[in-house]
């Protein structure tokens, strides 16, 4: 897996959410640099867990849909005499 990278707009939105969280929940004002540093840390060190969970969720959905398709094919199969 390559490093998780966000577009400039996504990174700006996430950094603002981090800053808002620190202000609202921890009553701390962190600067832009600190929020970006924290985002980079989370992306590098923790991002793989979220990425892998997303893949597992997608695989479960795909498996469920394939089972449904297989059942539908079995339903229309013609008997052999």
C-alpha positions in Angstrom: 0.0 0.0 0.0 1.3 3.4 -0.9 1.1 6.3 1.6 -2.3 7.8 2.1 -2.4 11.2 0.4 -5.2 13.7 0.4 -5.9 16.5 -2.1 -5.1 20.0 -0.9 -8.8 20.7 -0.3 -9.3 17.4 1.6 -6.2 18.1 3.8 -7.5 21.6 4.5 -10.9 20.2 5.6 -9.4 17.5 7.8 -6.9 19.9 9.4 -9.8 22.3 10.2 -11.7 19.4 11.8 -8.7 18.5 13.9 -8.4 22.1 15.0 -12.1 22.3 15.8 -11.9 19.1 17.8 -9.0 20.3 19.9 -10.8 23.5 20.6 -14.2 22.0 21.4 -13.2 18.8 23.2 -9.9 19.7 24.8 -10.2 23.4 25.1 -6.8 23.8 23.3 -6.0 26.0 20.4 -3.5 24.2 18.1 -2.0 25.9 15.1 -2.1 24.9 11.5 1.3 23.3 11.6 0.5 21.1 14.6 -2.8 20.0 13.1 -1.1 19.1 9.8 1.7 17.3 11.7 -1.0 15.3 13.6 -2.8 14.5 10.4 0.4 13.2 8.8 1.1 11.1 11.9 -2.4 9.6 11.8 -2.2 8.9 8.1 1.2 7.2 8.3 0.8 5.3 11.5 -3.0 4.6 11.8 -4.3 5.0 8.2 -3.5 1.4 7.3 -6.0 0.1 9.9 -8.8 2.2 8.4 -7.7 1.3 4.9 -7.7 -2.4 5.6 -11.1 -2.2 7.3 -12.5 -0.4 4.3 -11.2 -3.3 2.1 -12.7 -5.9 4.4 -16.0 -4.0 4.3 -15.9 -3.8 0.5 -15.0 -7.5 0.2 -18.0 -8.5 2.5 -20.4 -6.5 0.3 -19.0 -7.9 -2.9 -19.2 -11.5 -1.5 -22.8 -10.9 -0.5 -23.7 -9.6 -3.9 -22.0 -12.5 -5.6 -23.9 -15.0 -3.4 -27.1 -13.3 -4.5 -26.1 -13.5 -8.1 -25.2 -17.2 -7.7 -28.6 -17.9 -6.1 -30.4 -16.1 -8.9 -28.5 -18.2 -11.5 -29.4 -21.4 -9.6 -33.0 -20.3 -9.6 -33.2 -20.1 -13.4 -31.2 -23.1 -14.1 -33.1 -25.7 -16.3 -33.3 -29.3 -15.1 -31.5 -31.9 -17.2 -33.5 -34.9 -18.2 
